[in-house]
Amino acid sequence: MMIEKIMDNQTKCGLVAVVGAPNAGKSTIVNWLVGQKVAIVSPKAQTTRTRLMGVAIAGAAQILLVDTPGIFEPRRRLDRAMVAAAWGGAQDADLIALVIDASTGFTKRIETMLDTIEGRSEPRILVLNKVDATAKNDLLTLAAQLTERMTFEAVFMVSATSGDGMINLKAALAERMPDGPWHFPEDQVSDATDRMLAAEVTREQLYLQLHAELPYASAVETEKYEERKDGSVAIHQQILVGRASQRAIVLGKNGARLKAIGTAAREQLAALLGHKVHLFLHVKVKPDWEEDRGLYRDIGLDWVE
């Protein structure tokens, strides 16, 4: 529902496409700007799979932040769908925020991203993230290289984990939003459904607890989301893996790993949703899960040939 808390000519609302390489910190930046968790975060690259909108408010401005999958060289169908979602998130954007991990220096991957963005007409800003992990001279050198290679309206040096520079970034985004009514109610922080959020939270725990043991060979599907009369929610999910050996990894000895994943996900969901959560997890071996059109639809990705 669109609301107009203030007259149209006093409010601002716009779309910011947050793009960048895998593990640049895009999701952490979006979560900070929104003021709470709306995107999953993991040390693993390519954690974000689908475009997800976080809704941030700064004064009279509503900032719609599209957290996109990291742009990388696609190999599998899932990879191609993720890259399509990334650039789809930039469609109709009022501003592109290019997020760069400052600690990596000027890499070939960054050069490829710049080549792709160069032909786009949207205004763009540069956000150098993880400056707290970067030597000052290296940071200044990288900033000079990037601004020489491409024109940006502004450059921001931030650390999304510590919050350094983030207040200035949020104010600058708000200032650049076009005049217009807000698109979402004041208390809505994301366009993701509760079903999608539940699947993402469980998937985050898979990444955090399994680390390199289960790289990207898994998906989480929310089969049933039921609101109970006592105000609690019962959520039934399938964790899809490609091989029986991967199922054993997720389960752990006597099911201990799956129980730990479920406990952590349930606690986080209860905090996010604001009520008690009953979470039921089942691990299923499905060798061709990456070819399931229905699953792509459920996680918000388009089918890419």
Summary of the structure (lengths in Angstrom):
residues: 305
radius of gyration: 19.8
end to end distance: 34.3
largest distance: 61.1
contacts: 983
relative contact order: 0.15
helix: 40%
strand: 23%
